[in-house]
Amino acid sequence: MTGTDAMPDLHSPIELLRPQRIEFGSGTLATIRPWVEERGLKRILVVADAFNASRVDLLGLPGDVTVFGEVKPEPDLPNLEKVLAVAEAMKPDLVIGYGGGSAMDLAKLVAVLPGSGQRLHDVVGPEKVLRRSAALIQVPTTAGTGSEGGTRSLVTDPATQNKLAVQSRHMLADLAVVDPDLTMTVPPAVTAATGVDAMAHCAEAFTSRKSHPIIDLYALEGIRLVGRFLPRAVKDGSDKEARAGLALASMYGGFCLGPVNTTAGHAVAYPLGTRHHIPHGLACALIFPHTLAHNAPAVPEKTALVLEALGLSASQDPKTVLEGAHAFCERLGVEMRLSRLNVPRDDLGTMATEAHAIRRLLDNNPRDLSRGEILAMYEAAY
């Protein structure tokens, strides 16, 4: 695929899955309590990070509420096992993911694994989960992963330092409540990195080999929303319109992940998180310009549209693409050099080997990417 952007046929089959109900906008947190009461749900488990655990009262929950407030930024197997033990003991009839992608990803697994006879390794891959044991509500507090809208969960295996990906229709939320007011407290650096993560979901799906016109609509609009509102939210965190625009972009990015998924950008970013604990959004932001530029010759028209949607000059030239995308991230205050994030230079080769092995993503990339080319990206970003 070079020279012109190959578009899949309009009649290519694709499946769209959405939460049964989505509540979007300021003040929508108030919809949770009536929803819970209507269904007579009594044993509630909230899965959150420490910060959101301290503001569970905002959810206005009735009844007996247990809070697991120890979700880690890049959740691993021990973190999952800890929350599963809580769930096994209390047998919740409702699980609520409350936080960023990490909390929502763990909540998905907590809603399906306890009492199922299945362990995490049994369900890695597509559609291996047998059933769901509890109702599931997802409440994002960052605008990044869009995990509230999707069927995927990622957990790091400490033994291999790889991310285990589970995908199942049983992990789709019954109710997703996207209240952008919850994101007002996110600091500028995290706002910038998570916003670029949301945009990367959209840009990678838009330029993927598996891209589809039905998803391109969400992808391009998600990129436009980030281009328009991310600089504003970074500058002024209390800008309600900007926060809402990013929450919408994040949700659109989540819609892109299910049927299409990400490509090289995420594959090359993953070792930064799993090996060096760099937050996922920051890793994606740092890598984004390099993979967008690499792919430009294979998808020139779509690459130009991505730049245009970000408010940059349209271009298909890899060098110009790299400079434009890099400048966009840098203007947001994102740290764009690996050396400043304490990544040892002598680990770049191992990282390149690991990233090159993530075939589930690299095989979707519009242009082949060798281990050497991945290493060159890390060197250029160093």
One Martini backbone bead per residue (centre of mass of N, CA, C, O) as a GRO file, in nm:
protein
  382
    1MET     BB    1   0.079   0.048   0.032
    2THR     BB    2   0.125   0.301  -0.196
    3GLY     BB    3   0.052   0.652  -0.256
    4THR     BB    4  -0.234   0.535  -0.181
    5ASP     BB    5  -0.528   0.512  -0.009
    6ALA     BB    6  -0.652   0.233   0.114
    7MET     BB    7  -0.988   0.139   0.100
    8PRO     BB    8  -1.220  -0.016   0.231
    9ASP     BB    9  -1.487  -0.159   0.180
   10LEU     BB   10  -1.810  -0.088   0.255
   11HIS     BB   11  -1.868  -0.420   0.272
   12SER     BB   12  -1.706  -0.459   0.508
   13PRO     BB   13  -1.708  -0.623   0.787
   14ILE     BB   14  -1.858  -0.491   1.097
   15GLU     BB   15  -1.849  -0.433   1.457
   16LEU     BB   16  -2.066  -0.261   1.686
   17LEU     BB   17  -2.002  -0.168   2.025
   18ARG     BB   18  -2.210  -0.055   2.297
   19PRO     BB   19  -2.321   0.075   2.544
   20GLN     BB   20  -2.639   0.067   2.640
   21ARG     BB   21  -2.558   0.333   2.809
   22ILE     BB   22  -2.510   0.692   2.761
   23GLU     BB   23  -2.375   0.951   2.968
   24PHE     BB   24  -2.337   1.296   2.865
   25GLY     BB   25  -2.207   1.540   3.077
   26SER     BB   26  -2.285   1.770   3.287
   27GLY     BB   27  -2.416   1.597   3.574
   28THR     BB   28  -2.442   1.274   3.509
   29LEU     BB   29  -2.390   1.139   3.787
   30ALA     BB   30  -2.702   1.150   3.876
   31THR     BB   31  -2.781   0.874   3.712
   32ILE     BB   32  -2.683   0.639   3.891
   33ARG     BB   33  -2.874   0.592   4.129
   34PRO     BB   34  -3.141   0.525   3.977
   35TRP     BB   35  -3.021   0.285   3.823
   36VAL     BB   36  -2.957   0.112   4.074
   37GLU     BB   37  -3.243   0.115   4.207
   38GLU     BB   38  -3.409  -0.011   3.974
   39ARG     BB   39  -3.224  -0.291   4.007
   40GLY     BB   40  -3.154  -0.365   4.309
   41LEU     BB   41  -2.863  -0.295   4.388
   42LYS     BB   42  -2.638  -0.376   4.679
   43ARG     BB   43  -2.344  -0.486   4.587
   44ILE     BB   44  -2.073  -0.262   4.585
   45LEU     BB   45  -1.787  -0.219   4.359
   46VAL     BB   46  -1.516   0.002   4.370
   47VAL     BB   47  -1.277   0.083   4.113
   48ALA     BB   48  -0.976   0.254   4.221
   49ASP     BB   49  -0.788   0.501   4.284
   50ALA     BB   50  -0.686   0.688   4.542
   51PHE     BB   51  -0.818   0.954   4.459
   52ASN     BB   52  -1.111   0.840   4.385
   53ALA     BB   53  -1.160   0.702   4.658
   54SER     BB   54  -1.187   0.996   4.802
   55ARG     BB   55  -1.459   1.048   4.580
   56VAL     BB   56  -1.718   0.851   4.599
   57ASP     BB   57  -1.954   1.042   4.688
   58LEU     BB   58  -2.013   1.157   4.394
   59LEU     BB   59  -2.188   0.896   4.306
   60GLY     BB   60  -2.438   0.845   4.500
   61LEU     BB   61  -2.457   0.575   4.657
   62PRO     BB   62  -2.626   0.305   4.749
   63GLY     BB   63  -2.570   0.122   5.012
   64ASP     BB   64  -2.324  -0.128   4.987
   65VAL     BB   65  -1.986  -0.005   4.989
   66THR     BB   66  -1.696  -0.104   4.817
   67VAL     BB   67  -1.344  -0.005   4.822
   68PHE     BB   68  -1.098  -0.015   4.567
   69GLY     BB   69  -0.788   0.199   4.605
   70GLU     BB   70  -0.522   0.032   4.428
   71VAL     BB   71  -0.479   0.136   4.153
   72LYS     BB   72  -0.256   0.124   3.904
   73PRO     BB   73  -0.131   0.278   3.631
   74GLU     BB   74  -0.005  -0.023   3.550
   75PRO     BB   75  -0.162  -0.290   3.562
   76ASP     BB   76  -0.115  -0.596   3.725
   77LEU     BB   77  -0.156  -0.906   3.834
   78PRO     BB   78  -0.147  -0.845   4.143
   79ASN     BB   79  -0.361  -0.621   4.127
   80LEU     BB   80  -0.587  -0.803   4.023
   81GLU     BB   81  -0.583  -1.021   4.250
   82LYS     BB   82  -0.663  -0.829   4.478
   83VAL     BB   83  -0.948  -0.749   4.367
   84LEU     BB   84  -1.057  -1.039   4.331
   85ALA     BB   85  -1.055  -1.111   4.632
   86VAL     BB   86  -1.270  -0.907   4.711
   87ALA     BB   87  -1.493  -1.017   4.521
   88GLU     BB   88  -1.506  -1.308   4.627
   89ALA     BB   89  -1.599  -1.218   4.917
   90MET     BB   90  -1.859  -1.012   4.829
   91LYS     BB   91  -2.022  -1.049   4.575
   92PRO     BB   92  -2.102  -0.854   4.345
   93ASP     BB   93  -2.372  -0.684   4.152
   94LEU     BB   94  -2.168  -0.429   4.129
   95VAL     BB   95  -1.942  -0.265   3.903
   96ILE     BB   96  -1.707   0.017   3.936
   97GLY     BB   97  -1.537   0.223   3.719
   98TYR     BB   98  -1.302   0.474   3.874
   99GLY     BB   99  -1.121   0.649   3.630
  100GLY     BB  100  -0.905   0.542   3.442
  101GLY     BB  101  -0.816   0.286   3.243
  102SER     BB  102  -0.721   0.103   3.475
  103ALA     BB  103  -0.987   0.087   3.637
  104MET     BB  104  -1.169  -0.007   3.400
  105ASP     BB  105  -1.013  -0.263   3.324
  106LEU     BB  106  -1.044  -0.407   3.597
  107ALA     BB  107  -1.354  -0.399   3.616
  108LYS     BB  108  -1.410  -0.590   3.383
  109LEU     BB  109  -1.274  -0.843   3.520
  110VAL     BB  110  -1.447  -0.832   3.786
  111ALA     BB  111  -1.724  -0.890   3.625
  112VAL     BB  112  -1.618  -1.198   3.509
  113LEU     BB  113  -1.427  -1.390   3.696
  114PRO     BB  114  -1.579  -1.438   3.942
  115GLY     BB  115  -1.701  -1.769   3.957
  116SER     BB  116  -1.607  -1.890   3.654
  117GLY     BB  117  -1.321  -2.062   3.646
  118GLN     BB  118  -1.153  -1.821   3.541
  119ARG     BB  119  -0.855  -1.696   3.428
  120LEU     BB  120  -0.670  -1.475   3.275
  121HIS     BB  121  -0.517  -1.680   3.078
  122ASP     BB  122  -0.796  -1.793   2.960
  123VAL     BB  123  -0.887  -1.485   2.825
  124VAL     BB  124  -0.679  -1.430   2.631
  125GLY     BB  125  -0.816  -1.251   2.387
  126PRO     BB  126  -1.082  -1.331   2.186
  127GLU     BB  127  -1.374  -1.439   2.315
  128LYS     BB  128  -1.330  -1.622   2.620
  129VAL     BB  129  -1.555  -1.529   2.780
  130LEU     BB  130  -1.841  -1.665   2.924
  131ARG     BB  131  -1.930  -1.440   3.150
  132ARG     BB  132  -2.138  -1.240   3.368
  133SER     BB  133  -2.180  -1.150   3.728
  134ALA     BB  134  -2.208  -0.829   3.683
  135ALA     BB  135  -2.266  -0.523   3.685
  136LEU     BB  136  -2.162  -0.228   3.468
  137ILE     BB  137  -1.982   0.069   3.549
  138GLN     BB  138  -1.848   0.363   3.379
  139VAL     BB  139  -1.610   0.626   3.517
  140PRO     BB  140  -1.445   0.872   3.387
  141THR     BB  141  -1.150   1.101   3.490
  142THR     BB  142  -1.031   1.091   3.204
  143ALA     BB  143  -0.893   1.196   2.875
  144GLY     BB  144  -0.799   0.893   2.689
  145THR     BB  145  -0.889   0.576   2.650
  146GLY     BB  146  -1.207   0.497   2.630
  147SER     BB  147  -1.288   0.237   2.808
  148GLU     BB  148  -1.602   0.282   2.846
  149GLY     BB  149  -1.663   0.191   2.520
  150GLY     BB  150  -1.531  -0.100   2.560
  151THR     BB  151  -1.383  -0.461   2.537
  152ARG     BB  152  -1.104  -0.391   2.674
  153SER     BB  153  -0.811  -0.539   2.850
  154LEU     BB  154  -0.507  -0.437   3.034
  155VAL     BB  155  -0.233  -0.648   3.154
  156THR     BB  156   0.056  -0.691   3.329
  157ASP     BB  157   0.322  -0.922   3.302
  158PRO     BB  158   0.594  -0.958   3.505
  159ALA     BB  159   0.742  -1.198   3.371
  160THR     BB  160   0.738  -1.052   3.060
  161GLN     BB  161   0.643  -0.745   3.027
  162ASN     BB  162   0.357  -0.786   2.912
  163LYS     BB  163   0.059  -0.731   2.752
  164LEU     BB  164  -0.261  -0.836   2.835
  165ALA     BB  165  -0.532  -0.912   2.610
  166VAL     BB  166  -0.878  -0.853   2.656
  167GLN     BB  167  -1.173  -0.963   2.469
  168SER     BB  168  -1.527  -0.871   2.545
  169ARG     BB  169  -1.869  -0.840   2.545
  170HIS     BB  170  -1.892  -0.886   2.863
  171MET     BB  171  -1.715  -0.594   2.910
  172LEU     BB  172  -1.954  -0.419   2.864
  173ALA     BB  173  -2.120  -0.161   2.953
  174ASP     BB  174  -2.430  -0.067   3.075
  175LEU     BB  175  -2.292   0.205   3.195
  176ALA     BB  176  -2.188   0.529   3.076
  177VAL     BB  177  -2.026   0.801   3.258
  178VAL     BB  178  -1.958   1.123   3.104
  179ASP     BB  179  -1.813   1.358   3.323
  180PRO     BB  180  -1.612   1.629   3.271
  181ASP     BB  181  -1.592   1.746   3.565
  182LEU     BB  182  -1.391   1.519   3.667
  183THR     BB  183  -1.133   1.650   3.492
  184MET     BB  184  -1.052   1.927   3.631
  185THR     BB  185  -0.809   1.798   3.825
  186VAL     BB  186  -0.627   1.758   3.595
  187PRO     BB  187  -0.323   1.805   3.519
  188PRO     BB  188  -0.154   1.934   3.254
  189ALA     BB  189   0.038   1.691   3.188
  190VAL     BB  190  -0.192   1.476   3.187
  191THR     BB  191  -0.377   1.608   2.985
  192ALA     BB  192  -0.178   1.597   2.749
  193ALA     BB  193  -0.114   1.289   2.741
  194THR     BB  194  -0.411   1.181   2.729
  195GLY     BB  195  -0.493   1.340   2.476
  196VAL     BB  196  -0.287   1.203   2.286
  197ASP     BB  197  -0.394   0.920   2.326
  198ALA     BB  198  -0.672   0.967   2.204
  199MET     BB  199  -0.558   1.060   1.929
  200ALA     BB  200  -0.400   0.797   1.866
  201HIS     BB  201  -0.638   0.612   1.840
  202CYS     BB  202  -0.753   0.763   1.595
  203ALA     BB  203  -0.504   0.774   1.402
  204GLU     BB  204  -0.449   0.466   1.391
  205ALA     BB  205  -0.729   0.380   1.288
  206PHE     BB  206  -0.730   0.565   1.031
  207THR     BB  207  -0.435   0.420   0.921
  208SER     BB  208  -0.519   0.142   0.908
  209ARG     BB  209  -0.568  -0.155   0.747
  210LYS     BB  210  -0.862  -0.176   0.913
  211SER     BB  211  -0.999   0.047   0.818
  212HIS     BB  212  -1.324   0.228   0.839
  213PRO     BB  213  -1.572   0.440   0.756
  214ILE     BB  214  -1.736   0.406   1.029
  215ILE     BB  215  -1.469   0.501   1.198
  216ASP     BB  216  -1.351   0.755   1.061
  217LEU     BB  217  -1.554   0.951   1.179
  218TYR     BB  218  -1.449   0.934   1.473
  219ALA     BB  219  -1.148   0.977   1.428
  220LEU     BB  220  -1.144   1.261   1.297
  221GLU     BB  221  -1.309   1.404   1.519
  222GLY     BB  222  -1.117   1.339   1.752
  223ILE     BB  223  -0.877   1.498   1.640
  224ARG     BB  224  -1.018   1.772   1.623
  225LEU     BB  225  -1.083   1.802   1.924
  226VAL     BB  226  -0.789   1.801   2.017
  227GLY     BB  227  -0.683   2.038   1.846
  228ARG     BB  228  -0.888   2.243   1.981
  229PHE     BB  229  -0.884   2.158   2.318
  230LEU     BB  230  -0.608   2.085   2.445
  231PRO     BB  231  -0.464   2.358   2.473
  232ARG     BB  232  -0.689   2.478   2.657
  233ALA     BB  233  -0.678   2.268   2.897
  234VAL     BB  234  -0.379   2.316   2.965
  235LYS     BB  235  -0.409   2.622   3.027
  236ASP     BB  236  -0.729   2.560   3.135
  237GLY     BB  237  -0.879   2.336   3.351
  238SER     BB  238  -1.172   2.510   3.377
  239ASP     BB  239  -1.254   2.447   3.083
  240LYS     BB  240  -1.548   2.307   3.004
  241GLU     BB  241  -1.547   2.276   2.696
  242ALA     BB  242  -1.271   2.139   2.669
  243ARG     BB  243  -1.332   1.895   2.852
  244ALA     BB  244  -1.567   1.790   2.677
  245GLY     BB  245  -1.410   1.753   2.413
  246LEU     BB  246  -1.213   1.538   2.532
  247ALA     BB  247  -1.421   1.331   2.628
  248LEU     BB  248  -1.522   1.277   2.340
  249ALA     BB  249  -1.255   1.194   2.211
  250SER     BB  250  -1.208   0.952   2.396
  251MET     BB  251  -1.464   0.796   2.320
  252TYR     BB  252  -1.401   0.774   2.020
  253GLY     BB  253  -1.140   0.617   2.061
  254GLY     BB  254  -1.283   0.372   2.188
  255PHE     BB  255  -1.451   0.306   1.932
  256CYS     BB  256  -1.190   0.235   1.759
  257LEU     BB  257  -1.070  -0.016   1.914
  258GLY     BB  258  -1.249  -0.256   1.865
  259PRO     BB  259  -1.268  -0.294   1.536
  260VAL     BB  260  -0.954  -0.186   1.486
  261ASN     BB  261  -0.735  -0.036   1.642
  262THR     BB  262  -0.409  -0.024   1.679
  263THR     BB  263  -0.059   0.025   1.614
  264ALA     BB  264   0.262   0.116   1.623
  265GLY     BB  265   0.247   0.331   1.843
  266HIS     BB  266   0.172   0.128   2.074
  267ALA     BB  267   0.392  -0.082   2.039
  268VAL     BB  268   0.633   0.124   2.089
  269ALA     BB  269   0.520   0.226   2.374
  270TYR     BB  270   0.492  -0.017   2.574
  271PRO     BB  271   0.790  -0.058   2.691
  272LEU     BB  272   0.786   0.207   2.852
  273GLY     BB  273   0.580   0.098   3.060
  274THR     BB  274   0.671  -0.197   3.136
  275ARG     BB  275   0.990  -0.121   3.190
  276HIS     BB  276   0.964   0.221   3.291
  277HIS     BB  277   0.690   0.350   3.393
  278ILE     BB  278   0.556   0.507   3.171
  279PRO     BB  279   0.303   0.667   3.101
  280HIS     BB  280   0.101   0.592   2.847
  281GLY     BB  281   0.043   0.876   2.729
  282LEU     BB  282   0.340   0.967   2.714
  283ALA     BB  283   0.443   0.740   2.530
  284CYS     BB  284   0.253   0.806   2.291
  285ALA     BB  285   0.343   1.100   2.245
  286LEU     BB  286   0.648   1.041   2.188
  287ILE     BB  287   0.584   0.840   1.933
  288PHE     BB  288   0.375   0.955   1.730
  289PRO     BB  289   0.552   1.119   1.518
  290HIS     BB  290   0.718   0.869   1.415
  291THR     BB  291   0.482   0.690   1.302
  292LEU     BB  292   0.342   0.894   1.124
  293ALA     BB  293   0.590   0.939   0.938
  294HIS     BB  294   0.639   0.645   0.851
  295ASN     BB  295   0.334   0.616   0.722
  296ALA     BB  296   0.298   0.837   0.502
  297PRO     BB  297   0.361   0.678   0.229
  298ALA     BB  298   0.102   0.483   0.267
  299VAL     BB  299  -0.091   0.746   0.394
  300PRO     BB  300  -0.100   1.048   0.273
  301GLU     BB  301  -0.392   1.160   0.295
  302LYS     BB  302  -0.444   1.090   0.594
  303THR     BB  303  -0.204   1.241   0.713
  304ALA     BB  304  -0.296   1.521   0.623
  305LEU     BB  305  -0.565   1.511   0.786
  306VAL     BB  306  -0.440   1.493   1.065
  307LEU     BB  307  -0.289   1.762   1.063
  308GLU     BB  308  -0.535   1.938   1.002
  309ALA     BB  309  -0.701   1.852   1.259
  310LEU     BB  310  -0.459   1.984   1.445
  311GLY     BB  311  -0.381   2.266   1.289
  312LEU     BB  312  -0.195   2.187   1.059
  313SER     BB  313  -0.003   2.146   0.799
  314ALA     BB  314  -0.038   1.987   0.524
  315SER     BB  315   0.129   1.659   0.478
  316GLN     BB  316   0.355   1.387   0.325
  317ASP     BB  317   0.623   1.453   0.454
  318PRO     BB  318   0.798   1.298   0.692
  319LYS     BB  319   0.960   1.540   0.808
  320THR     BB  320   0.717   1.735   0.841
  321VAL     BB  321   0.543   1.552   1.012
  322LEU     BB  322   0.734   1.522   1.249
  323GLU     BB  323   0.765   1.824   1.319
  324GLY     BB  324   0.464   1.890   1.362
  325ALA     BB  325   0.389   1.674   1.580
  326HIS     BB  326   0.614   1.748   1.778
  327ALA     BB  327   0.528   2.045   1.824
  328PHE     BB  328   0.248   1.990   1.935
  329CYS     BB  329   0.347   1.837   2.191
  330GLU     BB  330   0.551   2.048   2.298
  331ARG     BB  331   0.342   2.284   2.339
  332LEU     BB  332   0.205   2.107   2.582
  333GLY     BB  333   0.465   1.997   2.759
  334VAL     BB  334   0.585   1.747   2.646
  335GLU     BB  335   0.808   1.497   2.695
  336MET     BB  336   1.032   1.410   2.405
  337ARG     BB  337   1.264   1.260   2.592
  338LEU     BB  338   1.398   0.969   2.705
  339SER     BB  339   1.644   1.070   2.875
  340ARG     BB  340   1.436   1.236   3.076
  341LEU     BB  341   1.296   0.932   3.166
  342ASN     BB  342   1.515   0.716   3.254
  343VAL     BB  343   1.619   0.576   2.994
  344PRO     BB  344   1.829   0.343   2.905
  345ARG     BB  345   2.018   0.308   2.629
  346ASP     BB  346   2.080  -0.014   2.666
  347ASP     BB  347   1.750  -0.081   2.620
  348LEU     BB  348   1.657  -0.028   2.324
  349GLY     BB  349   1.695  -0.310   2.197
  350THR     BB  350   1.492  -0.464   2.375
  351MET     BB  351   1.252  -0.286   2.308
  352ALA     BB  352   1.250  -0.346   2.003
  353THR     BB  353   1.199  -0.647   2.029
  354GLU     BB  354   0.931  -0.629   2.182
  355ALA     BB  355   0.772  -0.450   1.985
  356HIS     BB  356   0.810  -0.641   1.729
  357ALA     BB  357   0.625  -0.875   1.877
  358ILE     BB  358   0.354  -0.696   1.841
  359ARG     BB  359   0.145  -0.820   1.613
  360ARG     BB  360  -0.152  -0.728   1.679
  361LEU     BB  361  -0.052  -0.432   1.577
  362LEU     BB  362   0.162  -0.437   1.341
  363ASP     BB  363  -0.030  -0.584   1.130
  364ASN     BB  364  -0.203  -0.298   1.101
  365ASN     BB  365   0.005  -0.152   0.968
  366PRO     BB  366   0.054   0.024   0.668
  367ARG     BB  367   0.365  -0.026   0.747
  368ASP     BB  368   0.638  -0.171   0.771
  369LEU     BB  369   0.832  -0.274   1.077
  370SER     BB  370   1.133  -0.294   1.188
  371ARG     BB  371   1.348  -0.331   1.434
  372GLY     BB  372   1.544  -0.109   1.330
  373GLU     BB  373   1.324   0.115   1.306
  374ILE     BB  374   1.251   0.118   1.603
  375LEU     BB  375   1.531   0.187   1.708
  376ALA     BB  376   1.549   0.458   1.553
  377MET     BB  377   1.319   0.591   1.706
  378TYR     BB  378   1.448   0.580   1.986
  379GLU     BB  379   1.699   0.739   1.908
  380ALA     BB  380   1.546   0.997   1.814
  381ALA     BB  381   1.398   1.022   2.111
  382TYR     BB  382   1.663   1.049   2.306
   0.00000   0.00000   0.00000
